[in-house]
Amino acid sequence: MRFAAAVVFAAMVATAPGVRAEQSWRSALARAEISTEDFTRAAAEAAREVAGGAEVVISEPLGLEVREEEGRTYEIYLGNLYRSLPDEWDARADEVERFLRAALTAQSESALERSQLRPVLRSRQFCDFIATRWGSKQSLLRQSFAGDIELLFVADRGRGLHFLSREEVATLGIPEADLRRVATETLVAALEPPTRHAVGRVTMVGAGGTFESSLLLDERFWTDAESDAGGPITAAIPARDLLLYARSDDPEAIDQLALLAKKYAEESGYGISALLLERTAHGWRVSDRSGAAR
């Protein structure tokens, strides 16, 4: 009964004259059951209030992208916050506001540390968008990877990812030629051991839901994977949190891999590419079987 009364009270407050529109997210959080989509919308409203002049957009369910006036762009992930929401409606609102203030403060004020450096793979279209957004204010540090996939570097401050400019990375004193290796080392050190499970003839890799695609850069992982598979490997990173691979010399597995890559790249809120990538002695190259999905 107490919770039901709180819901009614919250609805009355939200519709009362003079109440700021920005506070509507508080009443949204008062629902006994709140979906991931509704929670993300409420959190986006809260973030706009907390962030002042920054633009906040929903990048995916339980994911926000914050674009500051100075051109800086970073991501905030809400999965853990959503899963640990308090039952009391007023405590929910306080917890969401506290989380967002901490996340936004960490992104805007913390000095970059070497241990926070991470490599991420994104589509060229996404990289062009960020670079255009930044304009001449900062230079997005981006490197070619394979096909339409590019390598970026981010700072992982626990509650979000901040895309790094060339100027910011320079403060670490790491030669640009060594960034990929150093960032991959810090990523691997921060992650729990990846999991692998079969989806038909394809293997799907799990690593916590944020950096699966980045594991494409971990040579030790792929040496072990090829040894376990007993042959050469073709992989795909259709989305940020998806890493799939199969034996290159298994036509049925490659067909399934192509279908899954196409499906997830089109359906994911944070798609990267449907390309198939073959591992070679010189790194990853676009497979001739890319686009084989029918």
N, C-alpha and C positions, 0 to 999 in steps of 0.2 A: 504493500500500500504506500509506503514512504516513497518508493521509487516512482510509482504511478503519479503521486501527487507532485513530485518534482518535475515530471515530464509536463504535466498540466501547467505548473507554475512557469516553467521555461517557455512554453508556447505563449502564455499570456505576456511575459516580459518581451519576447521577441516581436510581438505584434503591437505593443503599447506605443502610443505617440511619443516621439522624441528619442526612441532608442536607436542608436547608431546601426546602420545596415551592416557594418563590419562585425557586429556582435552576433549575427545570425548563425555563425558557425557553432556558437556555444549551444544554442537550442538544438541544432542538428545532432550534436553529440549526446543529447539527452535521451535519444531513442534506446529502448531496451535492446533492440537488435539493430546494428548498423552495418551495412554492407561495405565491402572494401571500396567500392566506387563512391558511396556517400561519404565515407570517412575521408577519402582522398580529397573530395571537393571541400569538405569542412576544413581540413588541414590547409588546403590551398588558400582559403579565405583567411584563416588565422595567420598564415605566413605573410600574406599581403599586409595585414595589419601590423605585424611585428616588424616586417622588413622596411617599412617606410616607403621610400621611393623606388624600391626594386620591383621588377616585374616578376611575377610568379606564375608559372604555367604547369599544368599537369602533363607529365611526360609519359606516364603509364599508371596503371593501378598501383597505389602505394608508392608512387614516385613523383617528386616535384623537381622542376628546374627553375633556378633562381638566376635572374639576369640583372645585374647591378647597373646603375647609370654609367659607371666608369667603363662598362664593357665586360667585366668579369662574369663568367658563367660557371655555375656549379650545380650539383645534383644533391638532393636530400631523399633518403630512403626511409619509408615509414613502416616497413614490415614488422620490425620488432616492437615499435610503439603500438601498432594496431593489435598485435597479439597479446600485449600486456596491459590493455586498457583496464582501469579500475571499474568496478560496478557502479559506483556513485557518480551521477552525472556531473556534479560540480567538480569532483576530483578529476574526472576525465578532462574537462576543459583546462583545469590548472596544469595537468600533466602534459597535455598537448602544447600549451603555451610555453611551459618551461623547457620542453624538448626543443621546440623551434627556436627559442631565444638562444639556447646553448649551441645549437647547430649553426645558426646564422652568425653568432659571435665568434665561434671557432673558425669559420670560413673567412671572416673579414679581418680578424685581428691576429691570428696565430702566424708566427714566422714559419716558413717552410723548413721541415726537417728531413734529412736524408731517409730516415726510416719510414716516412710517409709516402715516398715516391712509388708510384705504380704505373705500369704500362697498360694501356687500353687500346683495343682495336675498334675502329668505327668506320662507317661508310664515308666515301669521299664527299657525298652530298651533305652528310652531317658536319664534316670538317669545314666545308665551304660555308655552311650556315653560321657556324661559330666564328669563323674568321671574318665574315661579313658583319656579324653582329659587333665584334670588337672594333672593326674599322682600323684606323691608324693609331688607336690608343695603345694597343699591345700587339705583339706578334705571336700568334699561336704556333707553338712548337709542334710540327707535324712531319712525319717521315713516311715515305712510300713503304708499303708492305707487299701486297700482291693484288693484281687486278684493281678493283675499285675500293680496296680496303687500305686504310692508312693507320699508322701508329701515332697515338697521342700519349701524353704523360699527364698524370693527375696526382693531386695530393689527397691521400685518404686520411681524413681526420675523424674517422669513426662513425659520424652521423651524416656524411655526405662526401661527394667527390668534387674537387675543384680542378677544372682544366687549367693547365699551366702554360704560361707564356714563356718565350725564349728568355726574357729578362728575369723572370722568377727562377727558372731552372739555373740560370747563370750564378745565382747566389749560393748554390750548393758547391760550386767549384768542380763539378764533374764534366770532363770533356764530352762534347756532344756525341762523339763516336762511341763513348762508353755507356751512354744513358740507357740504352736498351738492356744491356747486360746487368747493370746495377739495379735498374727498376725491376727486372725480372727476379733478381736475387731477393730484393726486399719483399716482393709479392709472395714468393714461395715460402719465405721465412714466416710471413704473417698468416698464411692459410693453414687450415687443418689438412691432413692428407686427403687428396681427391678420392672420390668414390667412382666406381664404374659399374654400370649395369646394362644388360642387353635389351635392345628393343628390336626384336626380330634378329636380323643379321648385322645390325648396327649397334655400336656401343655408345652410350650416353655418359658423359662425365659430369659429376656434381662437385661443387666447391663452395657451397654457401649461398649461391644465388646472385652474386655480383660479378665475380671475376672468372667465370668459366671460360669465356672466349679468350681471356688473356693467357690462359695456360697453353695456348698454341705456341707461345714463346719459350716455354720451358723444355729445353732440349733433353734434359735428363728424363723427364716424364715420357717423352716420345721414344727415347731409346728403349726404355722399359716396355712401353706399349707395343712397339714393333717386335720386341723379343717375345712378349706374351702372345701376340697375334701370329707369330711365325712367318711374317712377311711384310712387305711394304704397306704403307698406310695412306689413305686419302681421308681428309677431314673437312668439316664445315663448321662455320660459326654464324648461323643464321640470326642469332640475337646475342645480346650482351651476356645473358645467363645460360647460353646453350653452346655446348661443344659436343660434336658428334664425329665418329670416325668408323671406318670399315677397311677391310683388306682391299688393297688396290687391284689385286688379281682375282677378285670375286665379283663377276658381273652382276649377279643378283643383289649382292650387298650394295654395290655402287648405285644400282637403280633405286634401291630403297633409300639410300643416303641422299640422292638427288631429290627424291620426292619429299623427304622430311625437311631438307634444307629449304626448298621452295615454299613449303607449307608454313614453316615457322617464320621465315623471313617476311612473308606477307602478313601473317597474323599477329606477330609480336608487336607490342607497343614500343619496343626498342630494337627493331630489326637492324641487322648489319649487312649481310649479303647472303645470297643463295649460291654463291660460287663454291665449287669443290676444289680443294687444295691438296696437291700431292707433295709429300715430304721427299726432298732430294738431298744429296750431299751438300748442296749450296743453299738450303733453306726451302721454304714453301713456294710452290709455283702453281698457277691456275691450271687445273686439269682440263684435258681435252674433252672430258665427259661433263663438264659444267654445262648446265642447261639441258641435260639429258632427260629431266623429269617431264612426263607427259600429263 
